Amino acid sequence: MSDKKSLIIYFSRAGENYFGGDIKYIDKGNTEVIAEYISEITGADMFKVEPLKPYSDDYTECINEAKVRTSNHDAPIKENIPDITGYEVIYVGFPIYWGGMPEELYTALKGYDFSGKIIRPFTTHEGSGLSGVPGQLSEICIGAEIDEGLAISGSRVGDSKSDVNSWILRRRLDG
C-alpha cells in the first residue's frame, strides 16, 4: 500500500513514560512505534529528530526538562531533517509535551519551504489527543496543507496498528 513520496519526521522518547496513572519503563518510544507502523504501511522514509542533549530516562525529570525547553524555546537537535523537496506527504509525529509539540520539532521544522506539501500529524498522549497541534503546524509549516491528524493513547500503541492503517486508508480515499 504505497503512498505518494512520503517522509516521516518524528520525535520519540524511551525511558519512563506515563500510562494512565502508572509510570512504566519502555525500551522504544511510543511515537517511534507508530512511525514504524506508518512506514511499514506506506513505504515512507523515516527521520528521527533527536535532541542534542537527551532527556532524562526519569519521567519526572523529563517533564521538567521539557517544560524548561518549551519555556525557553531552546532545544537544539543532533542533525537537521533531510531535504524535503522530493516529498509530497510528510507525516510529523511526536508525544504531546505541555499541550503541544516538543520544542525539538520546532527546531527541526523551522526554515523549510512546505509549499505544496501535505502534513499528516500524529501524536501519542495520555489524554491530550491532538491538543493544539494542527494550529502549531500551520504556524511553522508555512504553505503546507495540514491534514486530519491521528492521536493514539500511549497505553494503546501496541494495539493500534489497525487504527493507523484505517487513518492512512481514509486519508487516501479522501484525497
C-alpha positions, 0 to 999 in steps of 0.5 A, a space after each residue: 500500500 504505497 503512498 505518494 513520496 512520503 517522509 516521516 519526521 518524528 520525535 520519540 522518547 524511551 525511558 519512563 513514560 506515563 500510562 494512565 496513572 502508572 509510570 512504566 519503563 519502555 525500551 522504544 518510544 511510543 511515537 517511534 512505534 507508530 512511525 514504524 507502523 506508518 512506514 511499514 504501511 506506506 513505504 515512507 522514509 523515516 527521520 528521527 529528530 533527536 535532541 542534542 542533549 537527551 532527556 532524562 530516562 526519569 519521567 519526572 525529570 523529563 517533564 521538567 526538562 521539557 517544560 524548561 525547553 518549551 519555556 525557553 524555546 531552546 532545544 537544539 537537535 543532533 542533525 537537521 531533517 533531510 531535504 524535503 523537496 522530493 516529498 509530497 506527504 510528510 507525516 510529523 509525529 511526536 508525544 504531546 509535551 505541555 499541550 503541544 509539540 516538543 520544542 525539538 520539532 520546532 527546531 527541526 521544522 523551522 526554515 523549510 519551504 512546505 509549499 505544496 506539501 501535505 502534513 499528516 500529524 500524529 501524536 501519542 498522549 495520555 489524554 491530550 489527543 491532538 491538543 493544539 497541534 494542527 494550529 502549531 503546524 500551520 504556524 511553522 509549516 508555512 504553505 503546507 496543507 495540514 491534514 486530519 491528524 491521528 492521536 493514539 493513547 500511549 497505553 494503546 500503541 501496541 494495539 493500534 496498528 489497525 487504527 493507523 492503517 484505517 487513518 492512512 486508508 481514509 486519508 487516501 480515499 479522501 484525497 
